[in-house]
Amino acid sequence: MEITPSLLALQLVTGIALGAIYALLAIGLSLIFGMLTVVNFAHGAFFMVGAFIGLYFLGLTGNFWFSLVLTPLVVGGIGLLTERFLVRPLYGRGIDYPLLLTFGLSWVLIEAMRLAFGVEGLPSSTPPELRGAVDLGIGYFPKYRLFLIFATAVVVVALWLFLEKTRYGLIVRAGSRDGEICRVLGIDISRVWLVVFGIGCAIAGLSGVLAAPTRAVNPEMGVHVLAESFVVTVVGGMGSLVGAVVAGLLVGVVFALTSLFAPDLAELSIFVLMALVLLVRPQGLFGKPGLMS
């Protein structure tokens, strides 16, 4: 196969679209870790639940946009219950306790989806209004993948505005640095943690419903994507939202370009990237040293 500049450019855009999903996943993961110092091993499971719930609502209503709005709310609600009744009692006991709990929770959610929707999963397809391709000047590119890039940009901007331009966002940022001071100032930090965990899970659910038309929807889909999202989070830096976005796009591009030149090495390439970044910057591209200690 001849590698032309147009083919290379299209593959680059494909990588950005793939990286958009990685970035969304890593944003939710980094948000929870940066605020609560909780390594959420159920994040991939919330992604999977979002894909299933999205398809369920789509089957009920036939409206993709309704499903896109309602699914993150439902998955975020599950996240709120998880933080309030499962994770919160483990605060202060060390980082291992919530890690093990969320790891077990992920398998509970997998079994729940198997019981509800079957082992084989559900079929998925691209919404009719987003089918087809657009001429980018370098070639034709699927509309839905362009939509993924746009949707990720909207979520990133909305989250940035929330954290940087609102009073509650200021409280979230302050609480991530020193929760004790916030308590002294009369802020209910537990409520802040609850909201942050819910937002992180809602973003994972949104990632699932967005990714559903591009991959097989089955109960195990979150296991594989969890490893990829952790690679992105580690490359960008644990707890860094900017790092999550940059690393997500970088990992997507590396995966797409490797798929073009050496398809058999595509999966391995992202782990090689992580190893190279950690050799140069053990805390990741935008991470802070000592955050895990």
Sequence and secondary structure as in RCSB ss.txt:
>XXXX:A:sequence
MEITPSLLALQLVTGIALGAIYALLAIGLSLIFGMLTVVNFAHGAFFMVGAFIGLYFLGLTGNFWFSLVLTPLVV
GGIGLLTERFLVRPLYGRGIDYPLLLTFGLSWVLIEAMRLAFGVEGLPSSTPPELRGAVDLGIGYFPKYRLFLIF
ATAVVVVALWLFLEKTRYGLIVRAGSRDGEICRVLGIDISRVWLVVFGIGCAIAGLSGVLAAPTRAVNPEMGVHV
LAESFVVTVVGGMGSLVGAVVAGLLVGVVFALTSLFAPDLAELSIFVLMALVLLVRPQGLFGKPGLMS
>XXXX:A:secstr
    HHHHHHHHHHHHHHHHHHHHHHHHHHHHHHHH    TTHHHHHHHHHHHHHHHHHHH  HHHHHHHHHHHH
HHHHHHHIIIIIGGGTTS THHHHHHHHHHHHHHHHHHHHHH SS B     GGG SEEE SSSEEEHHHHHHHH
HHHHHHHHHHHHHHHSHHHHHHHHHHH HHHHHHTT  HHHHHHHHHHHHHHHHHHHHHHHGGGS B TTHHHHH
HHHHHHHHHHH TT HHHHHHHHHHHHHHHHHHHHH GGGHHHHHHHHHHHHHHH TT SS  TTTT 
